[in-house]
Amino acid sequence: MNYPFLDSAPGLELVRRYGALKDQLSTLEWITNGSVTPNHPGYWRWTRKVNARTVSVSLSADQAELFKKAIAEHRRLEAILSEMRLITQEILLKSAPRPPKKPRTRNVPKRP
């Protein structure tokens, strides 16, 4: 299929940005979701949702640091994927003609 939009300056810029985002994916380290909060002095808690239930695990300070980094990487992953989705949607919408618009029909009530 021919995609003339991809040969235009805006299309080429989107393709370049998409490629840069793909490159960023390969730089991600360990990823996980959830949050890490202090529990008691010297103890931490990792909390996340599993099958619509909240699950918490106690962590040491060293584990908490590792989880904080993995959670930050997960947030970075989500931001990258969100931007990739937006670029994909824009490219797909502009790469093929849209269907013709239907004429608007007036919603006039029938008279008895």
C-alpha positions as CSV (number, residue, x, y, z in Angstrom):
1,M,0.0,0.0,0.0
2,N,1.3,3.5,-0.8
3,Y,1.4,6.0,2.0
4,P,2.0,9.5,0.4
5,F,1.7,11.2,3.8
6,L,4.8,9.4,4.9
7,D,6.8,11.2,2.1
8,S,5.7,14.7,3.3
9,A,7.7,16.7,5.8
10,P,5.3,16.2,8.6
11,G,5.1,12.5,7.9
12,L,8.8,12.1,7.8
13,E,9.1,14.0,11.1
14,L,6.6,11.6,12.7
15,V,8.5,8.6,11.3
16,R,11.7,10.0,12.7
17,R,10.1,10.6,16.1
18,Y,8.6,7.1,16.1
19,G,12.1,5.6,15.4
20,A,13.6,7.6,18.3
21,L,10.9,6.3,20.6
22,K,11.6,2.7,19.5
23,D,15.3,3.3,20.3
24,Q,14.3,4.6,23.8
25,L,12.5,1.3,24.4
26,S,15.7,-0.6,24.2
27,T,17.3,1.6,26.9
28,L,14.8,0.6,29.6
29,E,16.0,-1.3,32.5
30,W,13.8,-3.5,34.9
31,I,10.2,-2.4,34.9
32,T,7.3,-3.0,37.4
33,N,4.2,-1.2,38.4
34,G,3.0,0.0,41.8
35,S,4.3,2.3,44.4
36,V,6.9,2.3,47.2
37,T,6.1,4.0,50.4
38,P,7.7,4.1,53.9
39,N,6.1,1.7,56.3
40,H,8.1,1.9,59.6
41,P,11.5,3.4,60.2
42,G,13.9,1.3,58.1
43,Y,11.1,-0.6,56.3
44,W,9.3,0.1,53.1
45,R,6.1,-1.2,51.4
46,W,5.6,-2.0,47.7
47,T,1.9,-1.8,46.8
48,R,0.3,-2.7,43.5
49,K,-3.0,-4.1,42.0
50,V,-3.2,-7.8,41.2
51,N,-6.5,-9.0,39.7
52,A,-8.4,-5.9,41.0
53,R,-7.0,-6.4,44.5
54,T,-4.4,-4.4,46.3
55,V,-1.3,-6.4,47.2
56,S,1.5,-5.1,49.5
57,V,4.9,-6.5,50.2
58,S,7.4,-5.4,52.9
59,L,10.8,-4.3,51.5
60,S,14.2,-3.6,52.9
61,A,15.7,-0.2,52.1
62,D,17.9,-1.7,49.4
63,Q,14.9,-3.5,47.8
64,A,12.9,-0.2,48.0
65,E,15.6,1.6,46.0
66,L,15.5,-1.1,43.3
67,F,11.7,-1.0,43.1
68,K,11.6,2.8,42.9
69,K,13.9,2.6,39.9
70,A,11.8,-0.1,38.3
71,I,8.6,1.8,38.9
72,A,10.2,5.0,37.3
73,E,11.2,2.9,34.3
74,H,7.6,1.6,34.1
75,R,6.3,5.1,34.0
76,R,8.8,6.0,31.3
77,L,7.7,3.0,29.3
78,E,4.0,4.0,29.6
79,A,4.9,7.6,28.4
80,I,6.8,6.2,25.4
81,L,4.0,3.8,24.4
82,S,1.4,6.6,24.8
83,E,3.4,8.8,22.4
84,M,3.9,5.9,20.0
85,R,0.2,5.2,19.9
86,L,-0.6,8.9,19.2
87,I,1.9,9.0,16.3
88,T,0.6,5.7,14.9
89,Q,-3.0,7.0,15.0
90,E,-2.0,10.2,13.3
91,I,-0.1,8.4,10.5
92,L,-2.8,5.8,10.0
93,L,-5.6,8.5,9.8
94,K,-3.6,10.5,7.3
95,S,-2.3,7.7,5.2
96,A,-5.5,6.6,3.5
97,P,-8.5,8.6,2.3
98,R,-11.4,8.8,4.7
99,P,-14.9,7.6,3.8
100,P,-17.2,10.2,2.3
101,K,-19.2,12.1,4.8
102,K,-22.8,11.2,5.1
103,P,-25.3,13.9,4.5
104,R,-26.8,15.1,7.8
105,T,-30.4,14.2,8.2
106,R,-32.7,16.3,10.2
107,N,-34.4,14.7,13.0
108,V,-37.9,16.1,12.4
109,P,-40.7,14.6,14.4
110,K,-43.5,13.1,12.4
111,R,-46.8,14.9,12.6
112,P,-49.9,12.9,13.5
